[in-house]
């Protein structure tokens, strides 16, 4: 018989609460830590339970990820050329490069404060919904933890309903995927404008320049 560790025990407690509500909405449990559903656009909608207990207590963060393997395979083919360009200025070991090139991540949520009501203070929001990022020895320490988890299912599925449904949404809300789609559609003026807009706040500006160069070759 396989021994269940404490981390798995907590994970099983969480899954017991949210498994049926997710299944009712078309999501299936994958690899213990994810609930996933594929939408009509080919995106994988993913609810991730990130749980650790490295410091003697449990730390949990709930994450929402939108993946698109087909589109990101094309995007990453351009990114690979940039990462391996002789002019690439940032240190990248082979392992880091491979991780990036295998990613199908389109967009996501790590900060659930975006779901705060417009007339609600941050303090009030945290009082009623803090399960998305928390520490605990026993999950039952969290007030209304089951109700909060059920609320996270509702928030997640509502969010997924409104994102990634067409190329226009991706162009408006992403960076490298947006540039790729604009190039693919031959929209050169919009491509240049999007590139300039992204550059303003982009952290790895030299990488962006190289990606743009290889995209246009």
C-alpha positions in Angstrom: 0.0 0.0 0.0 1.4 3.5 -0.9 2.0 5.6 2.1 0.3 9.0 1.9 2.4 11.9 3.1 1.1 15.0 4.9 1.3 17.1 1.7 -0.8 14.6 -0.1 -3.3 14.5 2.8 -3.8 18.3 2.5 -4.0 18.1 -1.3 -6.6 15.3 -1.0 -8.6 17.5 1.4 -8.6 20.3 -1.1 -9.5 18.1 -4.0 -12.4 16.5 -2.1 -14.0 19.9 -1.9 -13.5 21.1 -5.5 -13.4 18.0 -7.6 -17.2 17.6 -8.1 -17.8 21.3 -8.8 -15.0 21.4 -11.4 -16.2 18.2 -13.0 -19.7 19.7 -13.4 -18.1 22.5 -15.3 -16.1 20.2 -17.6 -12.8 20.2 -15.8 -10.8 17.0 -15.0 -8.1 16.4 -12.4 -4.7 16.1 -13.9 -1.4 15.1 -12.2 -2.8 15.8 -8.7 -2.1 19.5 -8.8 -4.2 20.7 -11.8 -7.8 20.8 -13.0 -8.0 21.3 -16.7 -10.5 21.8 -19.5 -10.0 22.5 -23.2 -12.1 25.3 -24.7 -13.4 25.5 -28.3 -10.4 27.7 -29.3 -7.9 25.0 -28.4 -6.8 26.6 -25.2 -6.2 24.5 -22.1 -7.8 26.2 -19.1 -5.8 25.2 -16.0 -6.5 25.7 -12.3 -3.2 25.0 -10.4 -2.8 24.1 -6.7 0.8 25.1 -5.8 1.4 23.6 -2.4 4.7 23.3 -0.5 5.8 22.5 3.0 9.5 23.2 2.9 9.6 25.4 6.0 7.7 23.2 8.3 4.3 24.6 7.5 2.2 24.6 4.3 2.3 27.4 1.8 -0.4 27.5 -0.9 -1.0 29.6 -3.9 -3.8 29.0 -6.4 -2.9 29.9 -10.0 -5.0 30.2 -13.2 -3.1 29.4 -16.4 -4.3 29.6 -20.0 -2.2 27.4 -22.3 -2.2 27.0 -26.1 0.3 24.4 -27.3 -0.2 24.9 -31.0 0.2 28.7 -31.0 3.1 28.7 -28.5 5.0 26.0 -30.5 5.1 28.6 -33.3 5.9 31.5 -31.0 8.7 29.5 -29.3 10.3 28.7 -32.7 11.0 32.4 -33.0 12.0 32.8 -29.4 14.5 29.9 -29.8 16.3 31.9 -32.6 16.5 34.9 -30.3 17.7 33.0 -27.3 20.4 31.3 -29.4 21.4 34.5 -31.3 25.1 35.4 -30.8 24.0 38.9 -29.8 21.7 37.6 -26.9 23.0 39.6 -23.9 21.5 37.7 -20.9 22.9 34.6 -19.3 20.8 31.5 -20.1 21.9 27.9 -19.4 20.7 25.1 -21.6 18.2 23.9 -19.0 16.6 27.4 -18.7 16.3 27.7 -22.5 14.7 24.3 -22.7 12.1 25.2 -20.0 11.2 28.4 -21.8 10.9 26.7 -25.2 8.6 23.9 -23.8 6.2 26.4 -22.3 2.7 26.6 -23.7 1.7 29.5 -21.3 -0.4 32.1 -22.9 -1.6 34.1 -19.9 -2.7 33.6 -16.3 -3.5 34.9 -12.8 -1.3 34.7 -9.7 -2.9 37.7 -7.9 -6.6 37.1 -7.2 -7.1 40.6 -5.9 -8.3 41.4 -9.4 -11.5 39.8 -8.3 -12.1 42.4 -5.5 -15.4 44.1 -5.9 -15.1 47.8 -7.0 -16.7 49.0 -3.8 -14.8 46.6 -1.5 -11.8 47.5 0.5 -8.7 45.2 0.3 -9.1 44.4 4.0 -12.7 43.3 3.5 -11.7 41.2 0.4 -8.9 39.5 2.4 -11.3 38.7 5.2 -13.8 36.9 3.0 -11.3 35.4 0.4 -7.7 34.8 1.2 -7.4 31.1 0.4 -5.7 31.9 -2.9 -2.4 32.6 -1.1 -1.9 31.5 2.5 0.2 29.6 5.0 -1.1 27.1 7.5 -0.2 24.0 9.6 -3.7 22.6 9.1 -6.0 23.9 6.4 -8.9 23.9 8.9 -7.2 26.9 10.5 -8.5 28.9 7.5 -11.9 30.3 8.3 -14.5 29.0 5.9 -11.8 27.3 3.9 -14.3 25.0 2.1 -16.5 27.9 1.1 -13.5 29.9 0.0 -12.3 27.0 -2.2 -15.8 26.7 -3.8 -15.7 30.5 -4.4 -12.3 30.0 -6.1 -13.9 27.5 -8.5 -16.6 30.0 -9.4 -14.1 32.9 -9.9 -11.8 30.7 -12.0 -14.5 29.4 -14.3 -16.0 32.9 -14.8 -12.6 34.2 -15.6 -11.9 31.5 -18.2 -15.2 32.3 -19.9 -14.0 35.8 -20.8 -10.4 35.2 -22.0 -8.5 33.8 -25.0 -11.5 33.2 -27.2 -10.1 34.7 -30.4 -7.0 36.2 -32.0 -8.2 39.7 -31.2 -8.2 38.9 -27.5 -4.7 37.4 -27.7 -3.4 40.4 -29.7 -4.8 42.8 -27.1 -3.6 40.9 -24.0 -0.3 39.1 -24.7 3.2 40.1 -25.9 5.1 37.5 -28.0 1.9 35.6 -29.1 0.4 38.9 -30.1 3.4 39.8 -32.2 3.4 36.4 -33.9 -0.3 36.6 -34.8 0.0 40.1 -36.2 2.9 39.0 -38.3 1.1 35.9 -39.5 -1.9 38.1 -40.5 0.4 40.5 -42.4 -0.7 43.5 -40.3 2.6 45.3 -40.4 1.4 48.7 -39.1 -0.3 47.1 -36.1 2.7 44.9 -35.6 5.1 47.8 -35.3 2.7 49.6 -32.9 2.3 46.6 -30.7 6.0 46.1 -30.6 6.6 49.7 -29.5 3.8 49.4 -26.9 5.3 46.2 -25.4 8.8 47.7 -25.3 7.8 50.4 -22.9 7.5 48.1 -19.9 9.2 44.9 -21.1 11.9 43.8 -18.7 14.2 42.0 -21.2 14.3 44.7 -23.9 17.2 43.2 -25.8 15.5 39.9 -26.0 12.4 41.5 -27.3 14.5 43.3 -30.0 16.0 40.0 -31.1 12.6 38.3 -31.2 11.2 41.1 -33.3 14.2 40.8 -35.6 13.8 37.1 -36.1 10.1 37.4 -36.5 10.6 39.7 -39.4 13.3 37.7 -41.2 
